Amino acid sequence: MAADDVGSASERFRDATGQETARGDVLVVDDDPTVSEVVAGYLRGAGFTVRLAADGPGALRAAAGTRPDLVVLDLMLPGMDGLEVCRRIRAQDGGERPLPVIMLTARGDEEDRILGLEVGADDYVTKPFSPRELVLRVRSVLRRLQGGAPVGGPRLTEGSLVLDPAARRVTKDGREIALTLREFDLLDWFLRHPGQVCDRERLMREVWGWDFGDLSTVTVHVRRLRGKVEDDPAAPRFIRTVWGVGYRFEPAPDTDDPTQEGGSTPHPPPVPESAESTRSRAAATVTRAETGRA
């Protein structure tokens, strides 16, 4: 396949330090040399630089050394499997921008795919896969990382949550929250569409950029996002499930508005009684007293 099928190799990419590189540095981790060579060949043909690792410890050493822009990680690795490698990569992120991970899984192993997303993978491709599809997924993830989406603009604030699109940083109560690439994009979408009910198909199109795919990807990312931004993920305050439809981001109540939840409706002040009303009430009282004496 020609490189033109997956994009021009002349495009440039800025790494985490802001330096221009080729289209990005990708670490491919797979114990099958045939798979590694094929994937590396397509990625290089599309303009990426590629490094290879054959096992989990090798992948962690490579990621901790010269940090790649993205990792393509096989789930079934000898010794330390891909799930554990992904967990450790997430632990290594620290305060840095999370390292994107695309996981390779066996077709039909839905549980493995969900586990991969749960431990922090941004995307997955099932085997056997089209190398062209994998390159397109890599491009999509890195494009979003470089600001292709979400769009920039002013900070988005909802209650104690503050999202800075330009810095790709989220804080809650003043403390920074570590979000993966997709978790950040998902929260950005919710904050830009408060009060709107959205189904998983639309979220997959607008956040992932896919017209089709496994909708459990959206479900898992919503669950992970709730675990990071909600005080009680089991009873979410912001990201509500609308049963049979999808999700709705509930704006924080305006405590200054007495009609909103959490506010209190003040009692109106008593209306002063007019002089005429006072005389009428007094006359009625006298009449009742005279009737009683009669």
C-alpha positions in Angstrom: 0.0 0.0 0.0 1.3 3.5 -0.9 1.9 5.9 1.9 -0.5 8.3 0.2 -3.4 6.0 1.3 -2.8 6.9 4.9 -1.4 10.4 4.7 1.5 12.4 3.4 4.8 11.7 5.0 5.6 15.4 4.7 3.2 16.3 7.5 5.0 17.4 10.7 4.3 16.6 14.3 5.3 18.3 17.6 6.3 16.1 20.4 5.7 16.7 24.1 8.7 19.2 24.2 7.3 21.2 21.2 10.0 20.0 18.8 9.1 19.1 15.3 9.6 15.5 14.4 8.3 13.3 11.6 4.6 12.4 12.1 5.3 11.0 15.5 7.3 8.5 17.4 5.4 5.2 17.8 6.5 2.3 20.1 5.1 -1.0 18.8 5.0 -3.8 21.4 4.3 -7.3 20.1 6.1 -10.6 20.6 5.3 -11.8 17.1 8.1 -10.5 14.8 6.0 -10.8 11.7 3.2 -8.6 13.1 5.8 -6.1 14.4 7.5 -5.8 11.1 4.3 -5.4 9.1 3.0 -2.7 11.5 6.3 -0.9 11.6 6.5 -1.0 7.8 3.1 0.6 7.3 3.8 3.2 10.0 7.2 4.2 8.6 5.6 4.4 5.1 3.1 6.9 6.5 5.9 9.0 7.9 6.2 7.9 11.5 9.3 6.9 13.3 9.0 3.5 14.9 10.7 1.6 17.7 10.0 -2.0 18.6 9.7 -4.0 21.9 9.0 -7.7 22.1 7.8 -7.9 25.8 6.4 -5.9 28.7 9.7 -5.1 30.5 11.2 -3.9 27.2 8.2 -1.8 26.5 8.4 -0.1 29.9 12.1 0.6 29.5 11.6 2.1 26.1 8.7 4.3 27.3 10.6 5.4 30.4 13.7 6.3 28.3 12.8 8.4 25.2 9.1 8.9 25.7 7.2 8.0 22.5 4.2 9.9 21.3 2.0 6.7 21.2 2.2 3.0 22.0 0.7 0.2 20.0 0.5 -2.6 22.6 -0.4 -6.2 22.1 -2.6 -7.6 24.9 -1.1 -11.1 24.8 2.5 -10.7 25.7 4.7 -13.4 27.4 5.3 -12.9 31.1 3.9 -9.4 31.7 0.7 -9.0 29.6 -0.5 -5.9 27.9 -2.9 -5.0 30.7 -0.2 -4.8 33.2 2.1 -2.9 30.8 -0.7 -0.4 30.3 -1.3 0.0 34.1 2.4 0.7 34.6 2.5 3.2 31.7 -0.4 5.0 33.3 1.4 5.0 36.7 4.5 6.4 34.9 2.5 9.3 33.4 2.7 11.2 36.7 1.9 14.8 36.1 2.8 14.6 32.4 0.4 14.4 29.5 -0.9 10.8 29.5 0.8 8.7 26.9 -1.7 7.4 24.3 -2.1 3.6 24.0 -3.8 1.7 21.3 -4.2 -2.0 22.3 -4.2 -4.9 19.9 -6.7 -7.6 21.0 -8.1 -10.9 19.6 -11.3 -10.7 17.8 -14.3 -11.6 19.8 -12.6 -11.2 23.2 -15.0 -8.5 24.4 -14.0 -8.9 28.0 -10.3 -8.3 27.1 -11.2 -5.2 25.1 -13.2 -3.8 28.0 -10.4 -4.6 30.5 -8.0 -2.8 28.2 -10.1 0.3 28.2 -10.6 0.0 32.0 -6.9 0.1 32.6 -6.5 3.2 30.5 -6.1 2.3 26.8 -7.4 5.0 24.5 -8.4 2.8 21.6 -8.1 -0.8 20.4 -7.8 -2.7 17.2 -8.9 -6.3 16.9 -6.8 -9.1 15.3 -6.7 -9.9 12.5 -6.6 -6.2 11.5 -5.9 -4.1 8.5 -2.6 -2.3 8.8 -4.2 0.6 7.0 -6.9 0.8 9.7 -4.3 0.8 12.5 -2.4 3.6 10.8 -5.6 5.6 10.5 -6.3 5.0 14.2 -2.8 6.2 15.1 -3.3 9.3 13.1 -6.6 10.0 14.6 -5.3 9.7 18.2 -2.2 11.9 17.5 -4.3 14.5 15.7 -6.5 14.9 18.7 -3.5 15.0 21.0 -2.1 17.9 18.9 -5.3 19.9 19.2 -7.3 18.8 16.2 -10.1 18.2 18.7 -11.5 19.4 20.9 -11.2 23.0 19.7 -9.4 25.6 21.8 -11.0 28.6 23.4 -11.6 29.8 26.9 -11.7 27.6 30.0 -14.9 25.6 30.6 -16.2 25.7 34.2 -19.0 23.8 35.8 -19.2 23.8 39.5 -15.8 22.7 40.9 -14.7 21.4 37.5 -12.4 23.5 35.3 -11.2 22.4 31.8 -8.5 24.2 30.0 -8.7 23.2 26.3 -5.4 24.8 25.3 -3.4 23.2 28.1 -5.5 20.0 28.0 -5.7 20.2 31.8 -8.6 19.5 34.1 -8.9 20.5 37.8 -11.5 19.7 40.4 -11.6 21.8 43.6 -8.2 23.2 42.5 -6.5 19.8 42.1 -5.4 18.5 38.7 -7.1 15.3 37.5 -5.1 12.9 35.2 -7.3 12.1 32.3 -6.4 10.0 29.2 -6.8 11.5 25.8 -10.3 10.1 25.2 -11.4 10.9 28.7 -10.4 14.5 28.3 -12.2 14.8 24.9 -15.3 13.2 26.3 -15.5 15.6 29.3 -14.8 18.5 26.9 -17.8 17.4 24.8 -20.1 17.1 27.8 -19.1 20.5 29.1 -19.8 22.1 25.7 -23.3 20.4 25.5 -24.8 20.8 29.0 -28.3 19.4 29.5 -28.3 17.6 26.1 -29.2 13.9 26.0 -26.7 12.1 23.7 -26.7 8.5 22.7 -23.5 6.4 22.4 -23.5 6.4 18.6 -23.3 10.2 18.5 -20.6 10.2 21.1 -18.6 7.7 19.1 -18.9 9.9 16.0 -18.1 13.2 17.6 -15.6 12.2 20.3 -13.9 9.2 18.6 -14.5 10.2 15.0 -15.8 6.8 14.2 -18.9 6.0 12.2 -19.0 2.5 13.6 -17.4 0.5 16.4 -18.0 -1.3 19.6 -20.3 0.9 21.7 -18.9 -0.6 24.9 -15.9 1.7 24.3 -18.1 4.7 25.1 -19.6 2.9 28.1 -16.2 2.1 29.6 -14.9 5.6 29.1 -18.0 7.2 30.7 -17.5 4.9 33.7 -13.8 5.8 34.0 -14.6 9.5 33.7 -17.2 9.3 36.4 -14.6 7.7 38.7 -12.4 10.7 38.3 -14.8 13.7 38.3 -17.7 12.6 40.4 -17.7 12.7 44.3 -19.8 9.4 44.2 -19.5 7.6 40.9 -22.3 5.3 41.9 -24.6 8.3 42.2 -23.2 10.7 39.6 -24.0 14.3 40.0 -22.7 15.5 36.6 -22.8 12.6 34.1 -26.3 11.2 34.3 -27.6 8.0 32.5 -30.8 8.5 30.6 -32.0 4.9 30.5 -32.7 3.6 27.0 -31.2 6.7 25.4 -27.7 7.6 26.5 -26.1 10.2 28.8 -26.7 13.8 29.8 -24.3 16.2 31.5 -26.2 18.0 34.3 -25.0 21.5 35.0 -24.2 22.4 38.6 -27.1 24.1 40.3 -26.9 27.9 40.7 -26.9 28.4 44.4 -27.9 32.1 43.9 -31.0 31.0 42.0 -33.7 30.0 44.5 -35.5 28.0 41.9 -32.6 25.6 41.4 -31.9 22.5 43.4 -29.9 23.4 46.5 -31.4 26.9 46.7 -34.1 27.9 49.0 -37.2 29.9 48.1 -37.5 32.8 50.5 -40.9 33.5 52.0 -42.4 36.8 50.8 -42.5 39.6 53.4 -45.9 40.1 55.1 -48.1 42.7 53.3 -49.0 45.6 55.7 -52.7 45.7 56.5 -54.5 48.8 55.2 -56.4 51.1 57.6 -59.7 50.2 55.9 -59.0 46.4 56.4 -58.2 47.0 60.1 -61.5 48.9 60.6 -63.5 46.2 58.8 -62.0 43.5 60.9 -62.7 45.4 64.1 -66.3 46.0 63.1 -66.8 42.3 62.4 -65.4 41.4 65.9 -67.8 43.8 67.6 -70.8 42.4 65.7 -69.9 38.8 66.7 -69.7 39.9 70.3 -73.1 41.7 70.4 -74.7 38.6 68.7 -73.3 36.4 71.4 -74.8 38.6 74.2 -78.2 38.6 72.5 
